[in-house]
Amino acid sequence: MSDTGVAGNVLDVEKIRKDFPILSQSVRGKPLIYLDNAATTHKPISVIERVRNFDAEKYGTVRRGTYKLSEHATQLYEEVRQKVADFMGAEKKGEIVFTSGTTQAINLVAHSFGKRFVNEGDEIVISNIEHHANIVPWQVLCEERGAKLKVIPVDDDGELVMEEYEKLLSPKTRMVAVNHVSNALGTINPIKEITQKAHAVGARVLIDGAQSTPHIKLDVRDIDCDFYTFSGHKMYGPSGIGGVYGKMELWEEMPPYVTGGDMIMQVTLEKTTYAKPPARFEAGTPPITQVMGLGAAIDYLNEIGMDKIADYENSLLEYGTRLFKEIEGVRIIGNARRKASIISFFSDSAHPHDMVHFLDQDGIACRGGHHCAQPTMIRYGVPATTRASMAFYNKPEELDALAESVQKCIRIFS
Amino acid sequence: MSYNNELYQQVILDHNRKPRNFHAIENASHSCHGINPLCGDDITVYLNVDEEAGKIDEVSFQGSGCAISKASTSMMTTFLKGKSVDEARQIKDEFHKMILGEMDPEKEEHHLGKLTLFMGIREFPSRTKCASLAWHTLVGALDKKFDGVSTE
């Protein structure tokens, strides 16, 4: 342990930083300090090279060509599906459906599951601290099907009120959709308990894993959730690729969402029969190159080890939280007992948009805004927050610089 | 902090701390609610317009937002009092062109006066909407847009 308490013995962060070419640049004459990892993460050279090599030497269409290039690309594509399944702890690789990311993944489930299983008078449960991507698709579904949306409240620290959650559940509940980690607060939700309680009344569970996948070792079978979504660009892979794990028994029952080529068994002009999952849910030519990049990102994460990543990021979070608790005029929004490496904060003197502008002058990339989680902002009575979200390539010194820059900004606006 | 002087000048910081005309006008002849959905800036602009003379007698605002949006609205209210509706619209157009970098107030003729303080915005494209919200809302009020306006 260094004197910052950050677990330098767990990870060699200087060595890791060399894997990320973008991190060595300067912004406005200062070394880049990248603390917007909850929005998107950067790519290690292994991802960049895998993508380049694939495009340069191996690119071909998948699942349709009957020549060597296409057959090989198909094989590599399906290998990544297996890699994702192993990474998430799924039983079968066919339980992984590729989408463009979490937003599309949730829309897919809301539409397809909703069409098959949600009827008038049924209920969907979400929480007060969801990303808009896990609110709006369910609102739209409820409107279309005449179902009702119920919301799990959250306490002042950012933890879901589990007693209230239990009261919301009933035999009318069809789906409980919550995030594993809140993107605005960092709260890690008790998804295993949430799943058990939902299953007890016969409801299904979707976990929005956009924020958790890059930080927490996953085991979807242990969680026992029915769906679990992820985004490639938040786990050091390319944008435009992500997906959703779903239990095969459910996928098999569900109708297609997007229709077209590659998701069919047979098409005549009168009638179409659909392919089995996962192909049924992957109409059209998929983002083939991006899938290769996702595979490389998972290889990279596995090489470091998700347990080590979690340990290191936890110690960064603890260090950063200590620093921010000492800054006068700043309060941390979200103080759950279990948190991922996100510090969301608010100052009465400097609005988050002014704050991030000043941080940017010091080369620090932070997000200021409502983080696509307006109901969360309303709950805590703030228009927006400034959010520092850390990855395993961040150093404690970068948090020192952030704290200093924040203090400087508050002095100017006070 | 010299690198920030261009944008966050003392006058702007001062209007942020102590916004002028920061109140509602009861029975205003015109008003409009404006939001910047990207940032969450949220203001209401109130006007009392002398319709016959085509003159703005009173102008005020309420709301919340970043320093740029607050200072921009505050300075707009002090600047417009007593101006004609036509002048207000013209100033809005000039202001807009200035912050987008389409008009250089140091080289071209304009009627912006102290509002040229916001010239630095053109270096920060992500902040133009913070500065323009006030003016969009003003025009919304003059045009009687009862549903409000949005910068998106």
Interface residues (C-beta under 8 A of the other chain):
Chain A: R28 A350 H351 P352 H353 D354 H357 F358 Q361 G369 H370 Q374 M377 P383 A384 K408 I412 F413
Chain B: M1 Y3 N4 L7 Y8 L13 N16 R17 L38 C39 G40 D41 D42 S64 G65 C66 A67 I68 F124 R127 C130
